[in-house]
Amino acid sequence: MGRDLATRLGTEVLLVEYATPGAVANGVATDWDIAFLAADAERETTIAFTRPYVELDATYLVRGESPIHAVADADRAGISIATPPTAAYTLVLKREVRRATLVFLADDQALQQLEMGDVHAIAGLRDTLLRRVARVPGGRVLDDTIARARQAIAVPKANGAALHYLTDYLAEIKTAGLVDAAIQATGFVGASTRCVSRDDG
């Protein structure tokens, strides 16, 4: 999408990678003109988002012997849930988890802690967890979801003109099926465009 936008605008694209979603959000003032980021109310103080173009399922990875078989099972006293500090689904967990303890860890640290039994579940995108479940003997990725990260095109909040252009652009590529084609090409699991319709602008 970034390359396609640059072509349409007749300019070059500079792709900038960030270690975490939070780093992307923090770079809004100085580091980027357009970003692809999960929309969340906490980020809307400085960032304006289009409507989402795709939802990404987030769920839990647990050990094989774990009594956690559904997302609701994890929100209990004495349960520790590892989650990345700044992911969109972590923002949801901070608001919704009442009894379990959230432990903020990077992905590899979280896997090590789960393998040792120091945490009881890892929160993550379904696709990512399915790629890592083999590292946890007997590990299971839960069928239900803790959240659906609603990926959108983001711009600095002050740039209303860009947001208007990107809203029209998004409506066009949704109709053309560009996002669905990208999902199919990558084989990404847990991604869906059901969150949007062709007439949602």
N, C-alpha and C positions, 0 to 999 in steps of 0.2 A: 504493500500500500504506500509506503514511503517513496519507493522508486516511481510508482505510478503517479503519485502527486507531483513529484519533481518534474517528470516528463511533461505533465499537463501545464505546469507553471513555467516551463522553459528554463529550468535552473538545475544545478547539480544538487545531489543529495549527499549529505554527510550523516552517516549512521553512527550514533554514539551509544555504546553499550554501558549498562549500569549493573552493579552487583546485586542490587535489590530494588524492588518497587519503591521503597521509601526514598532511596537515593534519587530516583527519577522525579518523584514528587518534590523533593527538596531542591532539585535543580531548576525548578520552573522560572525563577527570576533571572537566571543568567545563562543557563546551559543549553536550552533547546527552544525551538520555535513550535514544533509539533511533537507530541508523544503519543504512544499507544499504551494505555494504562487503565486499570480497573477503576471505574467511578465509585466514589464513596463520599458520603456527606462530609467526613472530616477533611477530605482533600479539596472540597469545593470552596474553601475560603480563599484559595489562591489560584485554583485551576477551574477552567470551564470545560465541560464535556459535551460531546455530541450524545445522541442516543446510542446505546450499546449496539455493537455490530456482531458480538458473539458472547455467549456465556460459557465459562469454564467451570466444570464441577470441582468442588473441593470436598474432601472427605478425610477419613482416618485410616492409617495403617496400624495394625496391632499384631502382637505375637499370636501364634497359633493357639496357645492355651488360654488366651485372654477371655474373660467373661463378657467383654464388649462385643456385641454382635450388631448393634445399631448405634447411630449417633447419640441418641438420648441416653444410652447406657453409660456413656463416658462422663456425663456431667454429674458426678457423685463425689462426695467427700472422700479424700484419700487417693483420688485419681489425678495423675499428672499428665498433662497434654503438652507435647513439644510442638512449637509452631514458630515459623520465621517472624522476626520482630515487626516487619513492616508490610507484610502481605495484606491484600485486601480482605482475605478471609480471616486473618488475624484481627483486623479491626472489628469484624463481625463477632468473633469469639470474645473479644474484650467486652462487648456490649451484652452478649447473651449467656455466656457461661457463668453460672451462679455458685456452684459447689466445688467443681474440680479446680485444680491449680494449673495455670498456664505457665509454661517454662519456655522462654524465648531463646531459641537455638537455631543456628544455621543447619542446613540439610544434613551434612555429614556428621556433625555433632549429634543431631537428633537420632540418626540411625545407630550410632554407637551407644547412645544412652538407652535406646529401645532394646538393642541386643543384650545389654547388660542388665536390663530390667529396672533401670533407674527412672524411666518414664513408661507410661502405660499405653500411650498412643502418640502418633505423629500426625499432625494436620498437614495437608498438602493438596495440590492439584491432582486429580485422579490419574492423569496421564503420567505425571512424575512418580507417583507412588507405585503405579503398576510397573514402571521400569526399575524400581528399587526393591520391590517386594522379595525378590530372590535372595537378597542379602540378609533377610530375616528368616531363619529356619521356621517353616510352617506359617510364615506371615500371611495375613489376610488384609485385603483392602475392602472396606465396608461398601455395601451396595447403595446405601442412602447417602445423602449429602449434608454437609454442615453449612454450605453456602454455595452460591453460584457467582463467581467473579464476573461482573458485567464489563467486559472490555470495551472501551470507547476511544475515540480520537480526542486528545486533550490539547488545549492551548492555554497560555497565560490568560487569566481572567480578564485582563484589560483589553485583550485583543478580540473585541466583538466582531469585527469585520471578517477575521479569519474563521471564527466559529460559524458565521453565516455561510461562508463559502464551503466549509467542510461538511456542514449539514446537508447541503445540496449534493455534494460529492458522494457522501455516504448513501443517500437515497438512490443515486445512480448506480453505484457498484452493487448495492443489495439487489436491485432489479436485474443486473447483469449476472449475478451469481458468483462474483469474484471471491467472496469470503468462503462460500460453500466449496468452491473449487480448491481453495488453499487448504482447507481442512482435509479434504479428500487426498490431496497431494502429499500432505505431511503424515497422514494416518493418525493424527492427534486424537486421543481417546478422551471422551468427556467434554467435547466442544459441541456447541449447538447454536444455531442462529434462530431458534424458536422464540427468543426474547424479543425479536423485532419482526415487523411486518413491512410490506413494501410501501405502505402509505403512512408510516409513522414519522416521516420527515427527517 
